[in-house]
Amino acid sequence: MTLFTRLQGAHRMNRIEKLKNDLYTFEELITLEKNATQLNDSETLGLITISRASKTAKGEKPKPTVGEDGKPLTRRARREKK
C-alpha cells in the first residue's frame, strides 16, 4: 500500500464520518452527490440521502435558488434555467 493510497483512505473516512454526523450543508451535499455519481460510489450516495432526510426532519431547508422577483440567485440556477 502506497502513502497516496493510505492518504486517500483517510480522506474518504473523513468524508464518510462527516456524512454520518450530518455536518455538510445542502449545497455541499449537492457537490458530493455529483462527485459520487461520477465515481459510482453507492455508499456515499446512500449516506447523502440519509443526511438530506435527517436535515429535513430537523427542519433545515436548502437555501432558495430563486429570489422573490423570480430571478435565479446562483450561477447554477441561472445555468439550469437556460
N, C-alpha and C positions, 0 to 999 in steps of 0.2 A: 504494500500500500504506500503510495507516494504522499508527500506532505500536502500536495494540492488536493488529493482525494480526501485526506483527513480533514482539511480545512473546509472543503465542500460539505462534508457530512456534518461538521459542527455548525456551519451556516444554516444548513437545512433544518437541523434540530432547533435552532433558534426560531426560525420561521414557524415551524410546526408548533413549538411551545407557545409562541405569541398567538397563533390562531386558536389553540386550545384555551388560552387565557383571555381571549376576546379583546386583544389590545389594538387591533387595527381599526381604522376608520372605514366608513363605507367606501370612500374614494380609494383608499389603499386596497380594499378588497377587490375593487374592480380591476385594478392593475394586476394584483396577484392572480385573479381568475383568468385574465388574458394570458399571462405567462404560463400558468398551469395547464391551460387548454392547449397551448402550442407544444408543451412538453408531454402532453397526455398523462399528467400527474393526477390520478384519480383520488389519491389520499388527500392531497391539498384541496382539490375541488370539493370533496365531501366536507372537509373542515370549514371551508369558506361558506358552504350552505348552512352549516350548523351555526357559525358565527353570525351570519346575517339574521337567522331566525332568533338567536339569542338577543341581538341588539334590538330587533323589532319588538320582542317580548318585553324588554326593559323600557320601551317607549322611545328609543332613539330613532331618529329619522334621517335619511340621507339629505344632504344639502340640496335645495332646489336647483335645477339646471335652467329653469326659465323664470325670468323676472315677472313682476306684476304687469308690465306692459306687453308681455308675450314674447319678448326678445330673449334669445339664449344667453345665459350668463357665462358659459365656459366655451373654450375653443372646441372642446369635444362635442358639445351640444350644437354649436354652430355648424360644425363639420357634418354631424349626423343629420341635421335639418336639410342639407342640400340634397 
